Amino acid sequence: MSNSNQPECHFSLVLISLLSCSTNQARLTVSPSSSQFFEGDFVSLSCEEDDSSAGWTLRRNTSKQQRTQCGDGWGRSAGSSCDISYINPLDSGVYWCESREGPISNMVNLTVTGGSVILQSPVLPVMEGDDVTLLCKTKTTPSNLPAAFYKDGSLIRKQPTGHMTIQHVSRSDEGLYKCDISGHGESPSSWITVTGKPTNTTLAHEPSSHHLVSRVSLHLVVFCPYFISTLLMVSLYRWRATGSDLIPVVTAPATQARERLAEDCDDIVGVITEHHF
Protein backbone atom coordinates (compact mmCIF):
# COMPACT_ATOMS: atom_id res chain seq x y z
CA MET A 1 0.00 0.00 0.00
CA SER A 2 1.28 3.50 -0.87
CA ASN A 3 2.57 5.78 1.86
CA SER A 4 0.38 8.54 0.39
CA ASN A 5 -2.35 7.57 2.86
CA GLN A 6 -0.16 8.39 5.84
CA PRO A 7 -0.70 12.20 5.68
CA GLU A 8 -4.49 11.55 5.70
CA CYS A 9 -4.04 9.39 8.73
CA HIS A 10 -1.97 11.99 10.54
CA PHE A 11 -4.57 14.64 9.68
CA SER A 12 -7.39 12.46 11.02
CA LEU A 13 -5.49 11.73 14.22
CA VAL A 14 -4.80 15.43 14.72
CA LEU A 15 -8.50 16.22 14.32
CA ILE A 16 -9.34 13.52 16.85
CA SER A 17 -6.90 14.98 19.36
CA LEU A 18 -8.44 18.42 18.87
CA LEU A 19 -11.74 17.06 20.18
CA SER A 20 -10.27 16.94 23.67
CA CYS A 21 -9.12 20.56 23.53
CA SER A 22 -11.28 23.45 24.73
CA THR A 23 -12.05 26.04 22.08
CA ASN A 24 -13.77 28.39 24.50
CA GLN A 25 -12.39 31.87 24.83
CA ALA A 26 -13.24 34.33 27.55
CA ARG A 27 -14.85 37.68 26.88
CA LEU A 28 -13.82 40.57 29.09
CA THR A 29 -16.72 42.79 30.15
CA VAL A 30 -16.70 46.00 32.17
CA SER A 31 -19.39 47.27 34.53
CA PRO A 32 -20.45 50.04 34.30
CA SER A 33 -19.98 49.66 30.55
CA SER A 34 -17.69 52.54 29.68
CA SER A 35 -14.12 53.15 28.60
CA GLN A 36 -13.73 56.25 30.82
CA PHE A 37 -14.20 56.67 34.57
CA PHE A 38 -13.92 59.36 37.20
CA GLU A 39 -11.37 58.94 39.94
CA GLY A 40 -13.06 57.19 42.86
CA ASP A 41 -15.57 55.20 40.75
CA PHE A 42 -16.30 51.54 41.43
CA VAL A 43 -15.47 49.26 38.46
CA SER A 44 -15.99 45.52 38.05
CA LEU A 45 -14.30 43.50 35.30
CA SER A 46 -15.36 39.94 34.47
CA CYS A 47 -13.96 37.10 32.37
CA GLU A 48 -17.12 35.52 30.97
CA GLU A 49 -16.92 32.01 29.53
CA ASP A 50 -19.04 28.84 29.42
CA ASP A 51 -16.23 26.64 30.71
CA SER A 52 -15.07 28.10 34.02
CA SER A 53 -12.47 25.32 34.38
CA ALA A 54 -10.11 27.19 32.06
CA GLY A 55 -8.86 29.23 35.01
CA TRP A 56 -8.93 32.72 33.55
CA THR A 57 -6.87 35.43 35.24
CA LEU A 58 -7.38 39.15 34.75
CA ARG A 59 -4.18 41.03 33.86
CA ARG A 60 -3.31 44.56 32.85
CA ASN A 61 -0.60 46.83 31.47
CA THR A 62 -0.28 50.36 32.87
CA SER A 63 2.31 53.10 32.56
CA LYS A 64 3.95 51.80 35.75
CA GLN A 65 3.55 48.01 35.61
CA GLN A 66 3.28 45.27 33.00
CA ARG A 67 1.23 42.03 33.07
CA THR A 68 0.23 42.31 36.71
CA GLN A 69 -2.80 40.26 37.77
CA CYS A 70 -5.82 41.20 39.82
CA GLY A 71 -5.02 41.12 43.52
CA ASP A 72 -1.34 41.86 42.96
CA GLY A 73 -1.36 45.40 44.32
CA TRP A 74 -4.63 46.34 42.63
CA GLY A 75 -8.23 45.13 42.62
CA ARG A 76 -9.91 42.36 44.57
CA SER A 77 -10.40 38.99 42.92
CA ALA A 78 -13.86 37.41 43.23
CA GLY A 79 -13.95 34.23 41.15
CA SER A 80 -13.81 35.18 37.50
CA SER A 81 -14.36 38.86 38.36
CA CYS A 82 -12.09 41.62 39.62
CA ASP A 83 -13.51 44.57 41.57
CA ILE A 84 -11.74 47.91 41.83
CA SER A 85 -13.50 49.77 44.64
CA TYR A 86 -11.70 53.10 44.14
CA ILE A 87 -10.24 53.49 40.68
CA ASN A 88 -7.63 56.19 40.12
CA PRO A 89 -5.64 57.59 37.17
CA LEU A 90 -2.81 55.11 37.79
CA ASP A 91 -5.30 52.34 36.93
CA SER A 92 -5.55 53.63 33.35
CA GLY A 93 -4.31 50.97 30.96
CA VAL A 94 -5.07 47.86 28.93
CA TYR A 95 -6.90 44.94 30.57
CA TRP A 96 -7.41 41.36 29.38
CA CYS A 97 -8.18 37.80 30.54
CA GLU A 98 -5.51 35.12 30.25
CA SER A 99 -5.80 31.37 30.88
CA ARG A 100 -3.30 28.79 32.11
CA GLU A 101 -3.18 27.34 28.60
CA GLY A 102 -2.15 30.68 27.11
CA PRO A 103 -5.14 32.04 25.10
CA ILE A 104 -6.24 35.57 25.88
CA SER A 105 -9.53 37.44 25.58
CA ASN A 106 -10.32 40.73 23.91
CA MET A 107 -8.36 43.67 25.28
CA VAL A 108 -10.04 46.68 26.87
CA ASN A 109 -8.49 50.12 27.25
CA LEU A 110 -9.69 52.01 30.35
CA THR A 111 -9.01 55.68 31.04
CA VAL A 112 -9.39 57.19 34.52
CA THR A 113 -9.41 60.95 34.93
CA GLY A 114 -9.09 63.26 37.87
CA GLY A 115 -10.97 65.89 35.88
CA SER A 116 -14.65 66.73 35.95
CA VAL A 117 -15.81 65.48 32.50
CA ILE A 118 -15.82 62.04 30.90
CA LEU A 119 -17.15 60.61 27.65
CA GLN A 120 -19.14 57.42 28.08
CA SER A 121 -18.54 55.42 24.92
CA PRO A 122 -18.65 51.69 24.05
CA VAL A 123 -15.88 49.79 25.78
CA LEU A 124 -16.06 46.96 23.21
CA PRO A 125 -15.93 47.20 19.40
CA VAL A 126 -19.29 48.09 17.83
CA MET A 127 -20.81 46.21 14.91
CA GLU A 128 -21.14 47.95 11.57
CA GLY A 129 -24.77 49.05 11.06
CA ASP A 130 -25.57 49.39 14.77
CA ASP A 131 -26.50 52.63 16.54
CA VAL A 132 -24.02 54.05 19.07
CA THR A 133 -24.81 56.62 21.76
CA LEU A 134 -22.11 58.80 23.31
CA LEU A 135 -22.77 60.54 26.62
CA CYS A 136 -20.84 63.53 27.91
CA LYS A 137 -21.21 63.82 31.66
CA THR A 138 -19.77 65.62 34.67
CA LYS A 139 -19.05 64.16 38.07
CA THR A 140 -21.21 66.45 40.18
CA THR A 141 -23.93 67.84 37.91
CA PRO A 142 -26.76 66.30 35.83
CA SER A 143 -25.77 64.55 32.61
CA ASN A 144 -28.09 66.55 30.38
CA LEU A 145 -25.88 69.64 30.06
CA PRO A 146 -25.15 70.93 26.53
CA ALA A 147 -21.98 69.35 25.13
CA ALA A 148 -19.82 69.52 22.03
CA PHE A 149 -18.55 66.28 20.50
CA TYR A 150 -15.32 65.88 18.57
CA LYS A 151 -13.87 63.17 16.33
CA ASP A 152 -10.16 63.13 15.55
CA GLY A 153 -9.90 66.70 16.83
CA SER A 154 -12.69 68.11 14.65
CA LEU A 155 -16.08 69.29 15.91
CA ILE A 156 -18.91 66.94 14.90
CA ARG A 157 -21.87 68.72 16.48
CA LYS A 158 -23.18 70.36 19.62
CA GLN A 159 -25.95 68.62 21.49
CA PRO A 160 -28.22 70.43 23.98
CA THR A 161 -28.89 67.27 25.98
CA GLY A 162 -25.30 66.06 26.40
CA HIS A 163 -25.65 62.88 24.37
CA MET A 164 -25.15 62.09 20.69
CA THR A 165 -26.31 59.05 18.73
CA ILE A 166 -24.48 57.86 15.64
CA GLN A 167 -26.96 55.87 13.58
CA HIS A 168 -25.91 52.90 11.45
CA VAL A 169 -22.20 53.25 12.15
CA SER A 170 -19.73 52.40 9.42
CA ARG A 171 -15.96 52.01 9.23
CA SER A 172 -15.70 55.75 8.54
CA ASP A 173 -17.06 56.42 12.04
CA GLU A 174 -14.08 54.70 13.62
CA GLY A 175 -11.79 57.14 15.38
CA LEU A 176 -10.80 59.10 18.47
CA TYR A 177 -13.71 60.82 20.26
CA LYS A 178 -13.95 63.37 23.06
CA CYS A 179 -16.46 65.89 24.36
CA ASP A 180 -16.54 69.28 26.03
CA ILE A 181 -18.99 70.89 28.43
CA SER A 182 -18.69 74.64 28.64
CA GLY A 183 -17.67 75.79 32.10
CA HIS A 184 -16.72 72.26 33.23
CA GLY A 185 -13.95 71.13 30.92
CA GLU A 186 -13.01 68.55 28.33
CA SER A 187 -13.05 64.77 28.58
CA PRO A 188 -10.13 62.48 27.75
CA SER A 189 -10.17 60.91 24.28
CA SER A 190 -11.30 57.34 23.61
CA TRP A 191 -10.94 55.25 20.48
CA ILE A 192 -14.11 53.67 19.05
CA THR A 193 -13.58 50.56 16.95
CA VAL A 194 -16.09 49.46 14.29
CA THR A 195 -16.09 45.86 13.09
CA GLY A 196 -17.75 44.58 9.93
CA LYS A 197 -20.56 42.04 9.98
CA PRO A 198 -19.68 38.66 8.42
CA THR A 199 -21.52 38.07 5.16
CA ASN A 200 -22.10 35.11 2.85
CA THR A 201 -20.18 36.98 0.17
CA THR A 202 -17.13 37.18 2.39
CA LEU A 203 -17.43 33.49 3.16
CA ALA A 204 -17.74 32.60 -0.51
CA HIS A 205 -14.46 34.36 -1.30
CA GLU A 206 -12.47 32.47 1.32
CA PRO A 207 -9.91 29.99 -0.02
CA SER A 208 -11.54 26.59 -0.45
CA SER A 209 -8.99 24.88 1.81
CA HIS A 210 -9.72 27.29 4.67
CA HIS A 211 -13.45 26.82 4.16
CA LEU A 212 -13.07 23.04 4.24
CA VAL A 213 -11.00 23.09 7.43
CA SER A 214 -13.54 25.40 9.09
CA ARG A 215 -16.46 23.14 8.16
CA VAL A 216 -14.70 19.96 9.26
CA SER A 217 -13.64 21.51 12.57
CA LEU A 218 -17.17 22.78 13.23
CA HIS A 219 -18.80 19.44 12.47
CA LEU A 220 -16.30 17.51 14.55
CA VAL A 221 -17.05 19.71 17.54
CA VAL A 222 -20.83 19.48 17.06
CA PHE A 223 -20.84 15.72 16.45
CA CYS A 224 -17.98 14.93 18.85
CA PRO A 225 -19.77 12.09 20.73
CA TYR A 226 -20.97 10.48 17.49
CA PHE A 227 -17.54 10.71 15.91
CA ILE A 228 -15.77 9.12 18.86
CA SER A 229 -18.31 6.29 19.12
CA THR A 230 -18.02 5.62 15.37
CA LEU A 231 -14.23 5.53 15.64
CA LEU A 232 -14.41 2.99 18.45
CA MET A 233 -16.86 0.79 16.52
CA VAL A 234 -14.68 0.84 13.39
CA SER A 235 -11.61 -0.09 15.41
CA LEU A 236 -13.48 -2.90 17.20
CA TYR A 237 -14.83 -4.22 13.89
CA ARG A 238 -11.38 -4.39 12.34
CA TRP A 239 -9.91 -6.18 15.33
CA ARG A 240 -12.68 -8.77 15.25
CA ALA A 241 -12.56 -9.18 11.45
CA THR A 242 -8.82 -9.83 11.43
CA GLY A 243 -8.87 -11.89 14.60
CA SER A 244 -6.14 -9.72 16.08
CA ASP A 245 -5.82 -7.66 19.20
CA LEU A 246 -3.71 -4.80 20.42
CA ILE A 247 -0.59 -6.89 21.05
CA PRO A 248 -0.06 -8.17 17.45
CA VAL A 249 -0.57 -4.64 16.15
CA VAL A 250 2.13 -3.30 18.43
CA THR A 251 4.63 -6.12 17.80
CA ALA A 252 4.12 -6.32 14.03
CA PRO A 253 7.01 -5.26 11.76
CA ALA A 254 7.20 -1.55 10.98
CA THR A 255 5.99 -1.91 7.38
CA GLN A 256 3.00 -4.06 8.37
CA ALA A 257 2.07 -1.64 11.18
CA ARG A 258 2.14 1.31 8.80
CA GLU A 259 -0.07 -0.55 6.32
CA ARG A 260 -2.58 -1.47 9.07
CA LEU A 261 -2.64 2.15 10.30
CA ALA A 262 -3.25 3.44 6.77
CA GLU A 263 -6.10 0.94 6.26
CA ASP A 264 -7.72 2.04 9.54
CA CYS A 265 -7.50 5.64 8.41
CA ASP A 266 -9.19 4.77 5.12
CA ASP A 267 -12.08 3.27 7.09
CA ILE A 268 -12.37 6.33 9.35
CA VAL A 269 -12.34 8.75 6.41
CA GLY A 270 -14.94 6.55 4.66
CA VAL A 271 -17.25 6.65 7.68
CA ILE A 272 -16.98 10.46 7.83
CA THR A 273 -17.74 10.73 4.11
CA GLU A 274 -20.78 8.41 4.32
CA HIS A 275 -22.37 10.57 7.01
CA HIS A 276 -21.71 13.80 5.05
CA PHE A 277 -20.26 15.83 7.89
C-alpha positions as CSV (number, residue, x, y, z in Angstrom):
1,M,0.0,0.0,0.0
2,S,1.3,3.5,-0.9
3,N,2.6,5.8,1.9
4,S,0.4,8.5,0.4
5,N,-2.4,7.6,2.9
6,Q,-0.2,8.4,5.8
7,P,-0.7,12.2,5.7
8,E,-4.5,11.6,5.7
9,C,-4.0,9.4,8.7
10,H,-2.0,12.0,10.5
11,F,-4.6,14.6,9.7
12,S,-7.4,12.5,11.0
13,L,-5.5,11.7,14.2
14,V,-4.8,15.4,14.7
15,L,-8.5,16.2,14.3
16,I,-9.3,13.5,16.9
17,S,-6.9,15.0,19.4
18,L,-8.4,18.4,18.9
19,L,-11.7,17.1,20.2
20,S,-10.3,16.9,23.7
21,C,-9.1,20.6,23.5
22,S,-11.3,23.4,24.7
23,T,-12.0,26.0,22.1
24,N,-13.8,28.4,24.5
25,Q,-12.4,31.9,24.8
26,A,-13.2,34.3,27.5
27,R,-14.9,37.7,26.9
28,L,-13.8,40.6,29.1
29,T,-16.7,42.8,30.2
30,V,-16.7,46.0,32.2
31,S,-19.4,47.3,34.5
32,P,-20.5,50.0,34.3
33,S,-20.0,49.7,30.6
34,S,-17.7,52.5,29.7
35,S,-14.1,53.1,28.6
36,Q,-13.7,56.2,30.8
37,F,-14.2,56.7,34.6
38,F,-13.9,59.4,37.2
39,E,-11.4,58.9,39.9
40,G,-13.1,57.2,42.9
41,D,-15.6,55.2,40.8
42,F,-16.3,51.5,41.4
43,V,-15.5,49.3,38.5
44,S,-16.0,45.5,38.0
45,L,-14.3,43.5,35.3
46,S,-15.4,39.9,34.5
47,C,-14.0,37.1,32.4
48,E,-17.1,35.5,31.0
49,E,-16.9,32.0,29.5
50,D,-19.0,28.8,29.4
51,D,-16.2,26.6,30.7
52,S,-15.1,28.1,34.0
53,S,-12.5,25.3,34.4
54,A,-10.1,27.2,32.1
55,G,-8.9,29.2,35.0
56,W,-8.9,32.7,33.6
57,T,-6.9,35.4,35.2
58,L,-7.4,39.2,34.8
59,R,-4.2,41.0,33.9
60,R,-3.3,44.6,32.9
61,N,-0.6,46.8,31.5
62,T,-0.3,50.4,32.9
63,S,2.3,53.1,32.6
64,K,4.0,51.8,35.7
65,Q,3.5,48.0,35.6
66,Q,3.3,45.3,33.0
67,R,1.2,42.0,33.1
68,T,0.2,42.3,36.7
69,Q,-2.8,40.3,37.8
70,C,-5.8,41.2,39.8
71,G,-5.0,41.1,43.5
72,D,-1.3,41.9,43.0
73,G,-1.4,45.4,44.3
74,W,-4.6,46.3,42.6
75,G,-8.2,45.1,42.6
76,R,-9.9,42.4,44.6
77,S,-10.4,39.0,42.9
78,A,-13.9,37.4,43.2
79,G,-13.9,34.2,41.2
80,S,-13.8,35.2,37.5
81,S,-14.4,38.9,38.4
82,C,-12.1,41.6,39.6
83,D,-13.5,44.6,41.6
84,I,-11.7,47.9,41.8
85,S,-13.5,49.8,44.6
86,Y,-11.7,53.1,44.1
87,I,-10.2,53.5,40.7
88,N,-7.6,56.2,40.1
89,P,-5.6,57.6,37.2
90,L,-2.8,55.1,37.8
91,D,-5.3,52.3,36.9
92,S,-5.5,53.6,33.3
93,G,-4.3,51.0,31.0
94,V,-5.1,47.9,28.9
95,Y,-6.9,44.9,30.6
96,W,-7.4,41.4,29.4
97,C,-8.2,37.8,30.5
98,E,-5.5,35.1,30.2
99,S,-5.8,31.4,30.9
100,R,-3.3,28.8,32.1
101,E,-3.2,27.3,28.6
102,G,-2.2,30.7,27.1
103,P,-5.1,32.0,25.1
104,I,-6.2,35.6,25.9
105,S,-9.5,37.4,25.6
106,N,-10.3,40.7,23.9
107,M,-8.4,43.7,25.3
108,V,-10.0,46.7,26.9
109,N,-8.5,50.1,27.2
110,L,-9.7,52.0,30.3
111,T,-9.0,55.7,31.0
112,V,-9.4,57.2,34.5
113,T,-9.4,60.9,34.9
114,G,-9.1,63.3,37.9
115,G,-11.0,65.9,35.9
116,S,-14.7,66.7,35.9
117,V,-15.8,65.5,32.5
118,I,-15.8,62.0,30.9
119,L,-17.2,60.6,27.6
120,Q,-19.1,57.4,28.1
121,S,-18.5,55.4,24.9
122,P,-18.6,51.7,24.1
123,V,-15.9,49.8,25.8
124,L,-16.1,47.0,23.2
125,P,-15.9,47.2,19.4
126,V,-19.3,48.1,17.8
127,M,-20.8,46.2,14.9
128,E,-21.1,48.0,11.6
129,G,-24.8,49.1,11.1
130,D,-25.6,49.4,14.8
131,D,-26.5,52.6,16.5
132,V,-24.0,54.0,19.1
133,T,-24.8,56.6,21.8
134,L,-22.1,58.8,23.3
135,L,-22.8,60.5,26.6
136,C,-20.8,63.5,27.9
137,K,-21.2,63.8,31.7
138,T,-19.8,65.6,34.7
139,K,-19.0,64.2,38.1
140,T,-21.2,66.5,40.2
141,T,-23.9,67.8,37.9
142,P,-26.8,66.3,35.8
143,S,-25.8,64.5,32.6
144,N,-28.1,66.5,30.4
145,L,-25.9,69.6,30.1
146,P,-25.1,70.9,26.5
147,A,-22.0,69.4,25.1
148,A,-19.8,69.5,22.0
149,F,-18.6,66.3,20.5
150,Y,-15.3,65.9,18.6
151,K,-13.9,63.2,16.3
152,D,-10.2,63.1,15.6
153,G,-9.9,66.7,16.8
154,S,-12.7,68.1,14.6
155,L,-16.1,69.3,15.9
156,I,-18.9,66.9,14.9
157,R,-21.9,68.7,16.5
158,K,-23.2,70.4,19.6
159,Q,-26.0,68.6,21.5
160,P,-28.2,70.4,24.0
161,T,-28.9,67.3,26.0
162,G,-25.3,66.1,26.4
163,H,-25.6,62.9,24.4
164,M,-25.1,62.1,20.7
165,T,-26.3,59.1,18.7
166,I,-24.5,57.9,15.6
167,Q,-27.0,55.9,13.6
168,H,-25.9,52.9,11.5
169,V,-22.2,53.2,12.2
170,S,-19.7,52.4,9.4
171,R,-16.0,52.0,9.2
172,S,-15.7,55.7,8.5
173,D,-17.1,56.4,12.0
174,E,-14.1,54.7,13.6
175,G,-11.8,57.1,15.4
176,L,-10.8,59.1,18.5
177,Y,-13.7,60.8,20.3
178,K,-13.9,63.4,23.1
179,C,-16.5,65.9,24.4
180,D,-16.5,69.3,26.0
181,I,-19.0,70.9,28.4
182,S,-18.7,74.6,28.6
183,G,-17.7,75.8,32.1
184,H,-16.7,72.3,33.2
185,G,-13.9,71.1,30.9
186,E,-13.0,68.5,28.3
187,S,-13.1,64.8,28.6
188,P,-10.1,62.5,27.8
189,S,-10.2,60.9,24.3
190,S,-11.3,57.3,23.6
191,W,-10.9,55.3,20.5
192,I,-14.1,53.7,19.0
193,T,-13.6,50.6,17.0
194,V,-16.1,49.5,14.3
195,T,-16.1,45.9,13.1
196,G,-17.8,44.6,9.9
197,K,-20.6,42.0,10.0
198,P,-19.7,38.7,8.4
199,T,-21.5,38.1,5.2
200,N,-22.1,35.1,2.9
201,T,-20.2,37.0,0.2
202,T,-17.1,37.2,2.4
203,L,-17.4,33.5,3.2
204,A,-17.7,32.6,-0.5
205,H,-14.5,34.4,-1.3
206,E,-12.5,32.5,1.3
207,P,-9.9,30.0,0.0
208,S,-11.5,26.6,-0.5
209,S,-9.0,24.9,1.8
210,H,-9.7,27.3,4.7
211,H,-13.4,26.8,4.2
212,L,-13.1,23.0,4.2
213,V,-11.0,23.1,7.4
214,S,-13.5,25.4,9.1
215,R,-16.5,23.1,8.2
216,V,-14.7,20.0,9.3
217,S,-13.6,21.5,12.6
218,L,-17.2,22.8,13.2
219,H,-18.8,19.4,12.5
220,L,-16.3,17.5,14.6
221,V,-17.0,19.7,17.5
222,V,-20.8,19.5,17.1
223,F,-20.8,15.7,16.5
224,C,-18.0,14.9,18.8
225,P,-19.8,12.1,20.7
226,Y,-21.0,10.5,17.5
227,F,-17.5,10.7,15.9
228,I,-15.8,9.1,18.9
229,S,-18.3,6.3,19.1
230,T,-18.0,5.6,15.4
231,L,-14.2,5.5,15.6
232,L,-14.4,3.0,18.5
233,M,-16.9,0.8,16.5
234,V,-14.7,0.8,13.4
235,S,-11.6,-0.1,15.4
236,L,-13.5,-2.9,17.2
237,Y,-14.8,-4.2,13.9
238,R,-11.4,-4.4,12.3
239,W,-9.9,-6.2,15.3
240,R,-12.7,-8.8,15.2
241,A,-12.6,-9.2,11.5
242,T,-8.8,-9.8,11.4
243,G,-8.9,-11.9,14.6
244,S,-6.1,-9.7,16.1
245,D,-5.8,-7.7,19.2
246,L,-3.7,-4.8,20.4
247,I,-0.6,-6.9,21.0
248,P,-0.1,-8.2,17.4
249,V,-0.6,-4.6,16.1
250,V,2.1,-3.3,18.4
251,T,4.6,-6.1,17.8
252,A,4.1,-6.3,14.0
253,P,7.0,-5.3,11.8
254,A,7.2,-1.6,11.0
255,T,6.0,-1.9,7.4
256,Q,3.0,-4.1,8.4
257,A,2.1,-1.6,11.2
258,R,2.1,1.3,8.8
259,E,-0.1,-0.6,6.3
260,R,-2.6,-1.5,9.1
261,L,-2.6,2.2,10.3
262,A,-3.2,3.4,6.8
263,E,-6.1,0.9,6.3
264,D,-7.7,2.0,9.5
265,C,-7.5,5.6,8.4
266,D,-9.2,4.8,5.1
267,D,-12.1,3.3,7.1
268,I,-12.4,6.3,9.3
269,V,-12.3,8.8,6.4
270,G,-14.9,6.5,4.7
271,V,-17.2,6.7,7.7
272,I,-17.0,10.5,7.8
273,T,-17.7,10.7,4.1
274,E,-20.8,8.4,4.3
275,H,-22.4,10.6,7.0
276,H,-21.7,13.8,5.1
277,F,-20.3,15.8,7.9
